[in-house]
Amino acid sequence: MNVRGAIPPTKSNRTIFTTLIGITAVLIGAIGSIFSLFALLLAIGKPYATGNETFTDIFLIFILPPSIFLAGIGILLRHRWARFWMILLMAALVTLGIQGFFPKKTQSSKYDYYATTPDARATRNLWSGAYIAIGSLTLIGLFSKPVRNEFHGKTKNTPPPMPQQIPDSHISGNQNQGWRVGHRGRDMMFYEENHNGTWQRIDIDGEMLMGRAHHVIYFRNTEDWKNYPEWASERRDEIIARIKSHFREPDYEYYNDGPSTTPPPVPQTP
């Protein structure tokens, strides 16, 4: 009995936000990592040149670029750790932007320059606002429901439907005598017999036609017919005759409907 198979659920596609943030993070992280490498080589060769750097400077130069690069790769591959790591990085970026509006007073001339020059303060505030905007928008996207479901494996996959039997039609036959025939779907036929109160079925191949005969019935040859269940395997001529009595010419054509042939008996030698 043929059944209509179910298509297994497939993995959902990446959201547009995930793709964009992943590609952007990879590009920015790769470019920044190149500069981080040069800065690291400079710090190793000339340690006095980087002696006055603060923790913020170290974070921006040496930690943030490679971290963004790795997180971008993980985002594209939709690893859960990459989303959490990106959340931490964006939270740190927002915090850095907020701190930029309230710089701590130091004794260096560097603070005096940024604190007293209007253009320098405007530039500092502009960068701080950009940090806050970029970090906040990225966090909103990372906490959105589609992205959360995507990284937590909660994409809705509909379970495969239960197999459905192709409905029968055009059922006819002498049911009082315990047999009947009919169509199954567009092409197939079937023959059934009632054995101990249960209808037993064998399927008959067929094909819909466009001419005067609207179907052709393909009967199995003698050898292939023996593959049917035991109650039908030795009754090929009888069953074919019953089928042809209801699926008659010229509305139906038959293929391989000739009588069964039995091999001649082997002569016994005295």
C-alpha positions in Angstrom: 0.0 0.0 0.0 1.5 3.3 -1.1 1.4 6.1 1.3 2.3 9.7 0.9 5.6 10.4 2.6 6.2 13.3 4.8 9.0 15.8 4.2 11.3 16.1 7.3 11.7 19.6 8.8 14.7 21.5 7.7 16.9 23.9 9.6 15.7 27.5 9.4 17.7 30.1 7.4 19.7 32.7 9.1 17.9 35.9 9.9 19.0 39.1 8.1 20.2 40.6 11.4 22.3 37.6 12.2 23.9 37.6 8.8 24.6 41.4 8.8 26.0 41.5 12.3 28.1 38.4 11.7 29.7 39.7 8.5 30.2 43.2 10.0 31.8 41.8 13.1 34.2 39.6 11.0 35.3 42.5 8.8 35.7 45.0 11.6 37.4 42.5 13.8 39.8 41.4 11.1 40.9 44.9 10.3 41.1 45.8 13.9 43.1 42.7 14.7 45.7 43.8 12.1 46.2 47.0 14.0 46.2 45.2 17.3 49.1 43.0 16.0 51.1 46.0 15.0 50.4 47.7 18.4 51.4 44.5 20.2 54.7 44.3 18.2 55.3 48.0 19.0 54.6 47.4 22.7 57.1 44.5 22.8 59.8 46.4 20.9 59.3 49.7 22.6 57.6 49.2 26.0 58.2 52.9 26.9 55.9 54.0 24.1 52.9 52.4 25.7 53.6 52.9 29.3 50.9 55.5 29.8 48.0 53.5 28.3 45.0 53.0 30.5 42.8 49.9 30.8 40.4 51.4 28.4 43.1 51.9 25.8 44.3 48.3 26.3 40.7 47.0 25.9 40.1 49.0 22.7 43.5 48.1 21.1 44.3 44.6 22.2 41.1 42.9 23.4 38.1 44.2 21.5 39.2 43.7 17.8 40.1 40.0 18.0 37.1 39.3 20.3 34.8 40.9 17.7 36.4 38.8 14.9 35.9 35.5 16.8 32.3 36.5 17.8 31.5 37.3 14.2 32.5 33.9 13.1 30.5 32.3 15.8 27.5 34.4 15.0 27.6 33.3 11.4 27.8 29.7 12.5 25.0 30.4 15.0 26.9 29.2 18.1 25.2 30.1 21.4 28.4 31.2 23.0 29.0 33.8 20.2 25.7 35.5 21.0 26.5 35.8 24.7 30.0 37.0 23.9 28.7 39.6 21.5 26.2 40.7 24.2 29.1 41.2 26.6 31.1 43.1 24.1 28.2 45.4 23.2 27.5 46.0 26.9 31.1 47.0 27.4 30.9 49.3 24.4 27.8 51.0 25.8 29.6 51.4 29.1 32.6 52.9 27.4 30.4 55.4 25.6 28.8 56.5 28.9 32.1 56.9 30.6 33.2 59.1 27.7 30.7 61.7 28.7 32.1 61.8 32.2 35.9 61.6 32.0 37.8 61.3 35.2 40.1 64.1 36.1 43.8 63.3 36.0 47.0 65.2 36.5 48.2 64.6 32.9 48.0 67.4 30.3 46.0 65.0 28.1 43.0 65.4 30.3 43.4 69.2 30.4 43.4 69.3 26.6 40.2 67.2 26.3 38.5 69.0 29.1 39.3 72.5 28.0 39.2 72.4 24.1 35.6 72.6 22.7 36.4 70.8 19.5 38.1 68.0 21.4 35.1 67.7 23.7 32.7 67.6 20.8 34.8 64.9 19.1 34.9 62.9 22.3 31.1 63.2 22.8 30.5 62.2 19.2 32.5 59.0 19.6 30.8 58.3 22.9 27.4 58.7 21.3 28.4 56.4 18.5 29.5 53.7 20.9 26.2 53.9 22.8 24.1 53.9 19.6 26.0 51.0 18.0 26.0 48.9 21.2 22.4 49.6 22.1 21.0 48.8 18.6 23.1 45.6 18.5 21.8 44.6 21.9 18.2 45.2 20.9 18.7 42.9 17.9 20.5 40.2 19.9 17.7 40.1 22.4 14.9 40.1 19.8 12.7 37.0 19.8 13.6 35.7 16.3 17.3 35.9 17.1 16.9 34.3 20.5 14.9 31.4 19.0 17.5 31.0 16.3 20.4 30.6 18.7 18.5 28.5 21.3 17.3 26.0 18.7 13.6 26.9 19.2 12.8 27.3 15.6 9.3 26.0 15.0 9.5 22.8 13.0 6.1 21.3 12.2 6.1 17.5 12.9 5.8 15.3 9.9 2.1 14.6 9.1 0.8 11.1 9.7 0.8 9.0 6.5 -2.4 9.2 4.7 -3.8 6.4 2.6 -4.8 7.4 -0.9 -8.7 7.3 -0.9 -10.4 4.5 -2.8 -13.0 5.2 -5.4 -15.2 3.4 -8.0 -15.6 0.4 -5.7 -17.6 -2.4 -7.3 -17.9 -6.1 -7.4 -19.9 -9.0 -6.0 -19.4 -8.1 -2.3 -22.0 -10.7 -1.3 -19.7 -13.4 -2.6 -16.8 -11.9 -0.8 -14.8 -9.9 -3.4 -14.7 -6.4 -4.9 -12.5 -4.2 -7.1 -11.9 -0.5 -7.3 -9.6 2.5 -8.1 -7.0 3.8 -5.7 -5.9 7.3 -6.5 -5.5 8.4 -10.1 -3.8 5.3 -11.6 -3.8 2.3 -9.3 -6.4 -0.5 -9.0 -7.1 -3.0 -6.3 -8.7 -6.4 -5.8 -10.1 -7.4 -2.4 -11.5 -10.6 -0.9 -13.2 -11.1 2.4 -11.4 -13.7 4.5 -12.8 -14.4 7.9 -14.5 -11.0 8.1 -11.4 -9.0 7.0 -10.9 -7.6 3.5 -7.5 -8.7 2.1 -6.2 -6.6 -0.8 -3.7 -6.8 -3.6 -2.7 -3.8 -5.6 -2.9 -3.8 -9.4 -0.7 -1.3 -11.4 -2.5 1.0 -13.8 -2.2 4.2 -15.7 -4.7 6.9 -16.7 -5.1 7.4 -20.5 -6.5 10.3 -22.6 -8.1 8.3 -25.3 -11.3 6.2 -25.5 -9.9 3.9 -22.9 -9.4 6.0 -19.9 -7.2 3.4 -18.1 -4.8 0.7 -18.8 -4.3 -2.2 -16.3 -0.9 -3.8 -16.0 -1.3 -7.4 -14.7 1.8 -9.2 -13.4 3.1 -12.1 -15.3 2.8 -15.7 -14.0 6.1 -15.6 -12.1 5.7 -12.1 -10.6 2.1 -12.9 -9.6 3.4 -15.5 -7.2 4.8 -12.7 -5.0 1.2 -11.8 -4.0 -0.1 -13.2 -0.7 -0.9 -16.9 -0.5 -4.6 -16.5 -1.0 -4.1 -14.9 -4.4 -0.8 -16.3 -5.6 -2.2 -19.4 -7.3 -5.5 -17.8 -8.6 -4.2 -15.5 -11.3 -6.6 -16.4 -14.1 -9.6 -16.3 -11.7 -8.8 -12.9 -10.2 -7.9 -11.3 -13.6 -11.3 -12.5 -15.0 -13.1 -10.9 -12.1 -11.3 -7.6 -12.5 -12.0 -7.6 -16.3 -15.7 -8.3 -15.6 -16.0 -4.9 -14.0 -13.3 -2.9 -15.7 -14.5 -3.7 -19.2 -13.4 -2.8 -22.6 -13.4 -0.3 -24.4 -13.2 1.9 -21.3 -10.2 -0.2 -20.1 -7.2 -1.8 -21.7 -5.2 -4.7 -20.4 -1.6 -5.6 -20.5 -0.2 -9.1 -19.9 -3.7 -10.5 -19.2 -3.1 -13.8 -21.0 -3.8 -17.1 -19.2 -1.2 -18.6 -16.9 1.0 -21.1 -18.5 2.3 -24.1 -16.6 5.4 -26.1 -17.7 4.7 -29.5 -19.2 5.0 -32.5 -16.9 8.4 -34.1 -16.9 8.1 -37.7 -18.3 8.9 -40.3 -15.8 11.4 -43.0 -17.0 10.6 -46.5 -16.1 
